[in-house]
Amino acid sequence: MSTKKDKFTLQDKIYMKFAINLAKTNDGITQPNPSVGCLVVKKNKIISYGVTNENGRPHAENIALSKNRKNIAGSTVYVTLEPCSHYGKTPPCTTALIKAKVNKVIYSLEDIDSRSSNKAKKILISNNILTKSGLLKSETKKFYKKYIYVKNNKSPYVTGKLASSSNLYILKNNSFITNEHSRKISHLLRYKNQAILTTYKTINADNSKLTCRIKGLERFSPTKIVLDKNLKIKKNSFIINYNSKKKTIIFHNSKNIKKINYLKKRGIKLINFNTDNNDNFNLKKVLKKIYELGINTLLVEAGKKLTTKMIYKKLFNQFYFFKGKKIIKGNRKIKVNNIKKLLDNKFKNKKNIDTYLDNDNLIHYY
């Protein structure tokens, strides 16, 4: 039977570390479910493993148990997150573990989902499966910080991103400011997030594709969400004319029936959203609606106005501020030194990153 404070061996810690690394391999592509790592050990040998599949199913436990089904009985299973015990789109993982006749289950962190939270241990022990929890808990808690935030706040985990010149300007058009290394990180951020939020002004100025353009990861491009109160987005915009798999959403408050019908024919999802007393969208309510759409992680790539407003209202959970080596001159520039000052003021922690970025610099605020 389990004690109040479970004890673990060095070998247990090694196996759980392996499971955590497995979970990290699919981090960002298993939404709306968290990425879970699962390791199956028998007679001190790893006989199977699994990680949550793309889009959240199958779960890691089911994948690991199905790989070596004949030899699973009597094994020890290491899981990064408490196995689910509720019926959803798939049967509970606790049921799968019981049917597989495993001998022991060790998981790191209790699930915060109320449907399963703190239930697995009782269910498994009642079926004569030795169950322990809390192994490397501090490490997995850091890994699942986004998942925990989303579950607690019923709102997406929001990441901001902005790239400026060395003299703290951005351009009014789509010209590059940072180098290719920084741009690859920007595309990785798109890959890691379910959706990307911007405004019609940014789309009209840049004709942005808002896709992930890293070879092999293109299919993980985020859903595109545009704030466009009066539906002023240009009809010839890339995201309007190449709206693959209907992955573009526009928040609006327009009565322009002709434009509404045109966008609907293009497969755009339109959300008629109320404005506040100042005739603007309430950004907190927008984020809540985005969460209701099943989006847990959101990247914001927008201009000075929306970025400033979201920093001021503390709507970012983290922010990546890129600074290129270029010096921008002329009339095509917009100064963003106030954004840098706001970031320094609003965030408690920041880390300078310049490894592998050549002459560019990246500050991660969190």
Legacy VTK file of the C-alpha trace (Angstrom):
# vtk DataFile Version 3.0
C-alpha trace
ASCII
DATASET POLYDATA
POINTS 366 float
0.000 0.000 0.000
1.076 3.604 -0.597
2.281 5.763 2.283
1.605 9.483 2.755
5.045 10.267 1.370
6.111 7.734 -1.224
9.769 6.745 -1.399
11.679 6.187 -4.618
14.952 4.640 -5.729
17.596 6.188 -7.950
16.465 3.835 -10.726
12.890 5.126 -10.335
14.178 8.673 -10.858
16.089 7.664 -13.977
13.028 6.019 -15.490
10.808 9.009 -14.681
13.362 11.371 -16.213
13.130 9.245 -19.354
9.324 9.607 -19.294
9.590 13.399 -18.890
11.897 13.614 -21.905
9.381 11.545 -23.870
6.631 14.029 -22.972
8.783 16.918 -24.170
9.076 15.426 -27.663
5.393 16.141 -28.428
5.013 19.295 -26.365
2.805 21.773 -28.217
1.145 19.350 -30.650
-1.133 17.357 -28.325
-3.605 20.121 -27.519
-6.145 20.278 -26.028
-4.581 17.492 -23.941
-1.164 17.819 -22.302
1.760 15.820 -23.637
2.345 12.832 -21.338
5.282 10.439 -21.314
4.889 6.787 -20.314
7.540 4.119 -19.759
6.952 0.404 -19.093
9.663 -1.499 -17.210
9.893 -5.224 -16.408
12.789 -7.013 -14.720
14.814 -3.785 -14.879
14.408 -3.521 -18.651
12.384 -1.012 -20.663
9.900 -3.100 -22.652
7.684 -0.321 -24.037
7.057 3.421 -24.065
4.547 5.957 -25.325
3.854 9.673 -25.635
0.509 11.384 -26.167
-0.290 11.416 -29.867
-0.934 14.490 -32.019
-4.188 16.270 -31.110
-4.263 14.488 -27.750
-5.241 10.911 -28.624
-4.403 8.099 -28.105
-3.056 8.775 -24.605
0.504 7.834 -23.742
-0.507 4.923 -21.507
-2.618 3.275 -24.204
0.159 3.611 -26.773
2.743 2.104 -24.401
0.476 -0.753 -23.328
-0.453 -1.669 -26.906
3.133 -1.900 -28.200
4.102 -4.972 -26.198
0.776 -6.247 -24.968
1.840 -9.881 -24.359
4.616 -8.936 -21.915
2.971 -6.048 -20.008
1.534 -8.121 -17.113
3.594 -7.742 -13.930
5.411 -4.635 -15.137
5.975 -1.205 -13.594
4.575 1.810 -15.429
6.081 5.310 -15.071
3.834 8.205 -16.135
4.521 11.945 -15.975
0.901 12.881 -15.197
-1.775 11.092 -13.175
-3.582 8.590 -15.451
-7.079 9.722 -16.403
-9.964 7.943 -14.688
-12.951 9.415 -16.525
-14.737 8.464 -19.734
-14.230 11.067 -22.442
-13.599 10.460 -26.125
-11.573 7.434 -25.005
-11.941 5.026 -22.036
-9.975 5.800 -18.841
-6.266 4.980 -18.751
-6.786 3.520 -15.264
-9.067 0.890 -16.839
-6.406 0.083 -19.461
-3.762 -0.334 -16.738
-6.003 -2.646 -14.729
-6.834 -4.780 -17.778
-3.139 -5.006 -18.651
-2.467 -6.459 -15.170
0.470 -4.197 -14.416
2.077 -4.646 -11.016
2.952 -1.058 -10.163
2.194 2.494 -11.367
4.384 5.493 -10.508
3.257 8.921 -11.678
4.841 12.290 -11.063
2.114 14.923 -10.858
-1.551 14.843 -9.883
-3.817 15.924 -12.710
-5.502 19.286 -12.193
-8.482 18.243 -14.344
-11.377 17.866 -11.887
-12.657 14.800 -13.756
-9.556 12.813 -12.799
-7.746 14.783 -10.096
-6.517 12.609 -7.201
-8.651 9.638 -8.236
-6.235 7.305 -10.011
-4.335 6.149 -6.926
-7.462 5.037 -5.091
-8.816 3.202 -8.162
-5.543 1.417 -8.924
-4.813 0.424 -5.323
-8.333 -1.002 -4.985
-7.412 -3.263 -7.915
-4.227 -4.467 -6.176
-1.867 -2.261 -8.186
0.849 -0.668 -6.050
0.664 3.050 -6.819
3.006 5.898 -5.924
3.064 9.576 -6.865
5.223 12.680 -6.542
8.410 11.447 -8.234
10.329 14.434 -9.725
7.211 16.507 -9.082
8.927 19.904 -9.189
10.335 19.153 -12.644
7.036 17.993 -14.125
5.207 20.922 -12.541
7.447 23.297 -14.501
6.830 21.320 -17.673
3.050 21.435 -17.199
2.887 25.120 -16.183
0.897 26.041 -19.310
-1.565 23.195 -18.793
-1.997 24.134 -15.116
-2.540 27.806 -15.962
-5.175 27.025 -18.604
-7.095 24.666 -16.309
-7.042 27.123 -13.407
-7.948 30.240 -15.385
-10.172 28.887 -18.182
-8.179 31.066 -20.556
-5.365 30.331 -23.028
-1.694 30.600 -22.103
-0.614 33.663 -24.090
2.812 34.218 -25.624
3.769 37.554 -27.155
6.405 38.156 -29.794
7.881 41.279 -31.361
10.997 41.945 -33.448
12.671 45.363 -33.551
15.793 46.977 -34.950
18.801 47.730 -32.758
17.476 51.290 -32.317
14.061 49.929 -31.250
11.975 50.501 -34.372
9.651 48.241 -36.344
8.756 48.651 -40.006
5.366 49.524 -41.462
5.697 46.853 -44.156
6.816 43.241 -44.379
10.580 43.750 -44.598
12.796 41.587 -42.407
14.421 43.156 -39.349
16.029 40.119 -37.718
18.212 37.394 -39.233
17.229 33.879 -40.323
18.086 32.350 -36.929
15.648 34.608 -35.100
12.999 34.007 -37.753
13.319 30.252 -37.258
12.605 30.719 -33.555
9.522 32.739 -34.519
8.328 29.841 -36.662
8.997 27.422 -33.799
6.734 29.591 -31.643
4.018 29.225 -34.289
4.548 25.456 -34.258
4.266 25.363 -30.441
0.970 27.288 -30.285
-2.498 26.216 -31.398
-3.463 29.655 -32.656
-1.976 33.016 -33.560
-3.731 36.323 -32.855
-3.272 39.515 -34.847
-5.255 42.474 -36.220
-6.558 43.378 -39.657
-4.098 46.295 -39.688
-1.160 43.914 -39.464
-2.648 41.681 -42.167
-3.346 44.611 -44.484
0.137 46.082 -43.975
2.147 42.846 -44.227
-0.160 40.394 -46.029
1.158 37.912 -43.456
0.842 34.158 -44.037
1.081 33.417 -40.298
2.225 29.862 -41.052
5.017 27.707 -39.690
7.591 27.495 -42.458
10.064 25.033 -40.996
10.485 21.987 -43.196
8.496 19.071 -41.818
6.447 21.192 -39.422
4.252 23.050 -41.909
1.165 20.997 -41.016
1.381 22.303 -37.456
0.746 25.891 -38.567
-1.555 27.613 -36.055
-5.162 28.622 -36.497
-5.235 32.282 -37.500
-7.387 34.655 -35.412
-7.916 38.241 -36.540
-9.455 41.147 -34.615
-11.336 43.179 -37.216
-14.230 45.125 -35.727
-15.484 46.608 -39.004
-14.297 43.851 -41.378
-11.676 46.012 -43.064
-9.414 43.104 -43.942
-8.445 43.179 -47.630
-10.145 40.617 -49.855
-6.862 39.759 -51.552
-5.144 38.847 -48.263
-3.253 35.577 -48.291
-5.116 34.186 -45.265
-8.454 34.893 -46.980
-7.611 33.327 -50.323
-5.575 30.395 -49.052
-7.649 29.465 -46.024
-6.630 25.787 -45.885
-8.730 23.510 -43.682
-10.841 26.494 -42.572
-8.266 27.598 -40.023
-9.019 31.339 -40.035
-11.292 33.051 -37.497
-12.275 36.718 -37.507
-13.791 38.547 -34.509
-15.966 41.405 -35.770
-18.898 43.639 -34.934
-19.921 44.536 -38.452
-23.270 44.646 -40.278
-21.658 44.615 -43.705
-23.680 41.692 -45.091
-21.870 41.716 -48.419
-18.437 41.371 -46.769
-19.764 38.787 -44.290
-21.132 36.614 -47.095
-17.920 36.938 -49.083
-15.786 35.820 -46.152
-18.113 32.935 -45.325
-17.853 31.681 -48.902
-14.103 31.672 -48.447
-14.505 29.365 -45.446
-13.689 31.998 -42.831
-15.241 31.443 -39.399
-16.830 34.730 -38.295
-17.564 35.528 -34.659
-19.814 38.521 -34.090
-18.488 39.893 -30.811
-19.819 42.785 -28.754
-17.697 45.868 -28.128
-17.355 47.765 -24.846
-18.425 51.313 -24.021
-15.418 52.661 -25.925
-16.424 50.657 -29.023
-13.468 48.302 -28.623
-13.230 44.591 -27.989
-12.771 43.580 -24.359
-9.550 41.609 -24.713
-10.091 39.478 -21.610
-13.455 38.393 -22.980
-11.878 37.694 -26.368
-9.357 35.390 -24.684
-12.149 33.595 -22.810
-13.988 33.052 -26.104
-10.810 31.731 -27.716
-10.511 29.243 -24.842
-14.122 28.170 -25.409
-13.139 27.387 -29.008
-10.775 24.734 -27.631
-7.586 26.774 -27.952
-5.228 26.484 -24.981
-2.057 28.104 -26.292
-2.064 31.408 -28.156
0.714 33.370 -29.843
0.220 37.089 -30.434
1.998 38.695 -33.392
0.585 42.163 -33.829
1.471 45.822 -34.159
2.309 48.402 -31.545
-1.244 49.211 -30.441
-2.526 45.735 -29.580
0.820 44.606 -28.166
1.005 47.644 -25.878
-2.566 47.207 -24.684
-2.050 43.530 -23.862
1.189 44.190 -21.974
-0.438 47.013 -20.027
-3.376 44.785 -19.061
-0.988 41.936 -18.128
-2.533 39.518 -20.630
0.758 37.934 -21.667
2.121 34.968 -19.742
5.463 35.292 -21.508
6.993 37.473 -24.186
9.831 37.091 -26.710
11.451 40.382 -27.728
13.856 40.021 -30.669
16.332 42.745 -31.508
18.199 42.696 -34.803
21.474 44.406 -35.622
19.922 46.692 -38.265
19.449 50.413 -37.701
16.205 51.644 -39.274
15.988 55.127 -40.733
13.395 56.985 -42.795
9.626 57.395 -42.580
8.625 53.711 -42.687
9.469 53.146 -39.033
7.459 52.932 -35.797
9.280 53.404 -32.501
8.671 50.653 -29.903
10.936 51.768 -27.052
7.828 52.169 -24.855
6.991 48.489 -25.392
10.457 47.541 -24.183
10.004 49.724 -21.084
6.576 48.208 -20.389
7.979 44.694 -20.650
10.783 45.544 -18.229
8.219 46.963 -15.827
5.440 44.362 -16.042
7.448 41.125 -15.952
9.335 39.926 -12.891
11.833 37.787 -14.796
13.769 38.128 -18.004
16.565 36.211 -19.665
18.904 37.392 -22.413
19.481 34.812 -25.134
22.086 35.294 -27.828
23.378 31.746 -28.336
23.176 30.663 -31.998
21.507 33.945 -33.010
24.594 35.463 -34.639
24.333 39.227 -34.003
20.678 39.218 -32.993
19.515 39.324 -29.397
16.462 37.768 -27.764
14.986 38.662 -24.384
12.576 36.163 -22.888
10.197 37.773 -20.379
8.267 35.457 -18.057
LINES 1 367
366 0 1 2 3 4 5 6 7 8 9 10 11 12 13 14 15 16 17 18 19 20 21 22 23 24 25 26 27 28 29 30 31 32 33 34 35 36 37 38 39 40 41 42 43 44 45 46 47 48 49 50 51 52 53 54 55 56 57 58 59 60 61 62 63 64 65 66 67 68 69 70 71 72 73 74 75 76 77 78 79 80 81 82 83 84 85 86 87 88 89 90 91 92 93 94 95 96 97 98 99 100 101 102 103 104 105 106 107 108 109 110 111 112 113 114 115 116 117 118 119 120 121 122 123 124 125 126 127 128 129 130 131 132 133 134 135 136 137 138 139 140 141 142 143 144 145 146 147 148 149 150 151 152 153 154 155 156 157 158 159 160 161 162 163 164 165 166 167 168 169 170 171 172 173 174 175 176 177 178 179 180 181 182 183 184 185 186 187 188 189 190 191 192 193 194 195 196 197 198 199 200 201 202 203 204 205 206 207 208 209 210 211 212 213 214 215 216 217 218 219 220 221 222 223 224 225 226 227 228 229 230 231 232 233 234 235 236 237 238 239 240 241 242 243 244 245 246 247 248 249 250 251 252 253 254 255 256 257 258 259 260 261 262 263 264 265 266 267 268 269 270 271 272 273 274 275 276 277 278 279 280 281 282 283 284 285 286 287 288 289 290 291 292 293 294 295 296 297 298 299 300 301 302 303 304 305 306 307 308 309 310 311 312 313 314 315 316 317 318 319 320 321 322 323 324 325 326 327 328 329 330 331 332 333 334 335 336 337 338 339 340 341 342 343 344 345 346 347 348 349 350 351 352 353 354 355 356 357 358 359 360 361 362 363 364 365
